[in-house]
Amino acid sequence: MTHFFSVPDKDKNYQSYMVYMLAMIWAVVTSSIVSVGFYYFPHLWSRWLILLCFSLGIALFNLTLNRLGYTRQASLTLTIMLWFYITIPCYSAGGIMAPGILSQMSVILTAGFLLGWRGGLAIGLLTIGIDFAFAYLEIIGRLPQPSVVHNPITRWIGAVIPFGTILALQYYATNHLRTGLIALQREIAKREEAEAIKDETLYNLKERVKELKTLYAVSNILQQEDTVPEKLFGAIAETLPAGWQYPTITAARVCIAEKEYTSHNYKPSAYRQEATMKTTKGTLITIEVVYLEAMPQADEGPFLKEERSLINMLVEMLKTNLERLERQAELKDYKYALDIASIVAISNVDGAFTFVNDNFCKSSKYQPDELIGKEHDIIWSGVHSADYFANLKTALQEGNSYRGEFCNKAKDGTLYWVDTAIVPFLDEDGKVYQYLSINNDITNRKEAEEKIKQNEQLLRKITSQVPGNTYMFEINKNGETNMLFMNRGTETFNHNYKIDDLSNDSGKIREIIHVDDKVKFNDMMKEAYKTESPISFQYRVVINGQERWRWMQAIPEKDKNGKTIWYAATSDISPLVDYIASIEQFIFDISHVIRRPTSTMLGMTQLIRDSQLSENEIKDISIKLFQISEEMDKFICELILAYHEKRQNTQLNIDISSLIDKRKSLFL
């Protein structure tokens, strides 16, 4: 913290400095004089003590005000207190003849220093008046007797106060004058420097104003979109020289792609400044500014660094403008293509049309003036529910785009379908202010889809009576199938699944394949993928816990995209397999069971033929042959009965009687 009695900086606050110095001088001088009074007039010690206390109190009080920043108040109170401090003791010390009366001159000078000439004049006039009052009181005998009788030495000491104060004030006045002159010289030097800076700044500002005027002029020219390029860029070339230091000897050239536009006085020069840029589409832009005469060197040859910034900004302006024109041309082409190819409408946030193109009018059979200002419900067909449009409205109000299909109603009542993309446009605050809908007429596609759907339903009805399942599928290299179409015929299927479930998930079809046939089924599909040859394969399935035999037959065919599509049918051949198994069992029984008694009979008959048997032996053999024949007949009857029972239990109901016993021989 700064010490309370530290000297203020006279360069920053001269008034505070003078208050401080004068308060200190008066305190030191008056305290010294009062101290002398203690020596010469010790019997008046109380008087001197009071004066000493007042002297120090005046100094402390005003130094405090000055330190606290109340310099003007301290100047006034210090002057007034000193005047009272000097004048009041003179009343009891002899009036006008008191030695201290001379000190009033010092107070007047102090007032002049601290309060100015008006303050010094006021204190001076006050002093004259009071001194006259002292003289008058002495004449009329009303002035009290002096309490202190001075001798020549004490009078001299009393005169030291005003003389010392005057000397101190004269020193500070002279020093202040010298300091003021030095400060004045410095101020003059600063002003001269400021004037030079001001002149340079004004010159620079004039140059910048020229540059800004050039930028503004070029900007105005670029806004003239209806002007042909020759006139537009020619006008820019004529405008550019005004933005450089020496416009009278400046010329300019503007190059856009392979075209060149110059000012009237342009000619090639060694003193040139150039800037080049390209638009996003690759259009080359060049601005060249030349001085036709040699000029003093600056930042870049004879050119200023600010002029480099100017030419860069100008070429950037041309680039931005050309890119905008290129985008406008591109957008115009897009709009033209969109109008030709699509049904386009624009509506406000309330759903009212603000624009419709010709295709929209052709599809809806309304005129533009019949649609503008009307809401979309004018073309609603009633096919879609209110919830459908409510969800659509919510999505659009949240700023989300929408893609869907709508069935609209034309003016004549006919219905037409459109594939619609709706895009909301947002303002700077992110709020929707309009919607753009781009539509494509898909009525023919919808009618074709409906016809295909009807044909598919008809095909399903037809194939539902086929004793088997029909399929259309693709095969990948892993043997997996992608089911495109499937219909179940009259055969029993796995009732755990609906037909749509199996069509959507081809893997579920393989779940019913017998575990021992799954690998063979997949290998067969892989082979078909590689060879693209017809498929004929028998396999087992497990339906409701029972094994059933299936026979798949499929042929491949290429579609228009070159993909191989398989058209297949499966049939349940479980009855045929059972019948074949029974025939196989019948043949097995004949070959293994009947052959044994037949071999025995052959052996016995050979024995009768080749041996000389007695009648009894022949009779015994005959009995055995009879027993064997009887056993054999019984077995054949049981075999025929089992066969007939098997025929009755099979699902095959085929009359083959006309085909039996029509052979010319037993094995033909």
Secondary structure as UniProt FT lines:
FT   TURN            4..5
FT   TURN            10..12
FT   HELIX           14..40
FT   HELIX           42..44
FT   HELIX           45..67
FT   TURN            68..69
FT   HELIX           71..91
FT   TURN            92..94
FT   HELIX           95..97
FT   HELIX           99..102
FT   HELIX           103..139
FT   TURN            140..141
FT   HELIX           152..222
FT   TURN            225..226
FT   HELIX           229..239
FT   HELIX           240..243
FT   HELIX           247..249
FT   STRAND          250..256
FT   TURN            257..258
FT   STRAND          259..262
FT   TURN            264..265
FT   STRAND          271..278
FT   TURN            280..281
FT   STRAND          284..291
FT   TURN            301..302
FT   HELIX           305..341
FT   STRAND          343..348
FT   TURN            349..350
FT   STRAND          352..356
FT   HELIX           358..364
FT   HELIX           368..371
FT   HELIX           376..379
FT   HELIX           386..397
FT   TURN            398..399
FT   STRAND          402..409
FT   TURN            411..412
FT   STRAND          415..426
FT   TURN            428..429
FT   STRAND          432..441
FT   HELIX           443..463
FT   TURN            464..465
FT   STRAND          469..475
FT   TURN            477..478
FT   STRAND          481..487
FT   TURN            495..496
FT   HELIX           499..504
FT   HELIX           507..511
FT   TURN            515..517
FT   HELIX           518..531
FT   STRAND          535..543
FT   TURN            544..545
FT   STRAND          546..558
FT   TURN            560..561
FT   STRAND          564..572
FT   HELIX           574..589
FT   HELIX           590..594
FT   HELIX           595..610
FT   HELIX           615..649
FT   HELIX           657..659
FT   TURN            660..661
FT   TURN            666..667
//
